[in-house]
Amino acid sequence: MVLSFELQHLNLNYVIILSMAFSWRVRKQLSYLSVVILALVLIVGFFAWRQFSGGTCFDNKQNQKETGADCGGPCLPCPVGLKEPILLWVKFFPINDTVYDVAALIENLNYNWSSERIVYAFKLYDKDNVLIIERDGTTFLNGKETAFLFESGLRTGQRKPSRAVLEIEPVKIWKYTEKFSPQFIVAKKNFNPSSSLLEIEIKNDTSSSFADIYLFAALFDKENNAFAASATKIDRIAGIASQKANFTWQKKFDSEPSRIEIYARVKVIK
């Protein structure tokens, strides 16, 4: 009787263990099946929504009262009638007899349209209109932005440049955006001509923090002509905060500039 009871007890434990193993396997299979069913429901639902909703803003079709494929109507505006960036001025600045810096100021006339890639080329020509050197570059351009472009250390050898030219390739991709360049305040300017050092302090009046702030300085004479330029960068500026920055030149100036302009650039499109 005792042996029979023990066998029955062992059989009962075995059944319980088998039942638990079976139950765990079933639950695991059911969980996998639930994931598959949910994925199928989402896929079928998406295509059904596309079929009966009249289209989407990313189906590469002009439907749902769009004015273009995936633009206009309920979608983002179409890139129609956009203007290429315009050149305000371009200058070259001698560092010594064989090395020059170049700078230019361009403007994006499109209010809500930005580009992540602007391709440009600075060119220096001699008095006979023969190309001496070319420097290519790329940059971004925010909506309705006046952007400062700068390249340093162009080596011309024994040839003397007579004029500078900036060429900008037609913009291939414009992106609609409602973000604009932050307007930093230049709180302080301190220029020392003997040391060729310009110290500034910029202030961020917004609550947002910004990273990778590119700063440019242009020095102007009494005739309002730019005669020097320089660039630096601030890694980060917090919201409602100030940050100092320095600009330097390799050459010394005889006098202080009549006017100093500071241009700050932050890429706001992603």
NORVEN-V921099 format. One record per backbone hydrogen bond with DSSP energy under -1.0 kcal/mol. NH is the residue of the N-H (numbers start at 0). CO is the residue of the C=O. If there is no record, write none. Layout:
nh = (NH NH)
co = (CO CO)
This chain:
nh = (4 5 6 7 8 9 10 11 12 13 14 15 16 17 18 19 20 21 22 23 24 25 26 27 28 29 30 31 32 33 34 35 36 37 38 39 40 41 42 43 44 45 46 47 48 49 50 51 52 62 65 67 69 70 71 74 79 85 87 88 90 92 94 95 99 100 101 102 103 104 105 106 107 113 114 117 119 120 121 122 123 124 125 128 131 132 134 136 138 140 143 144 146 148 150 153 155 158 161 162 164 166 168 174 176 183 184 186 186 187 189 191 196 197 198 199 200 201 202 203 209 211 212 213 214 215 216 217 218 219 220 223 226 229 231 233 236 239 240 242 244 246 248 252 257 258 260 262 264)
co = (0 1 2 3 4 5 6 7 8 9 10 11 12 13 14 15 16 17 18 19 20 21 22 23 24 25 26 27 28 29 30 31 32 33 34 35 36 37 38 39 40 41 42 43 44 45 46 47 48 60 62 70 60 67 75 71 77 106 104 104 102 100 98 98 153 92 150 90 148 88 146 85 144 174 140 138 136 166 134 164 132 162 129 125 123 123 121 119 117 114 109 141 105 103 101 99 97 155 124 124 122 120 118 113 111 181 202 184 200 200 198 196 191 246 189 244 187 242 184 240 236 234 233 264 231 262 229 260 227 258 224 220 218 216 214 212 209 205 203 201 199 197 195 192 219 219 217 215 213)
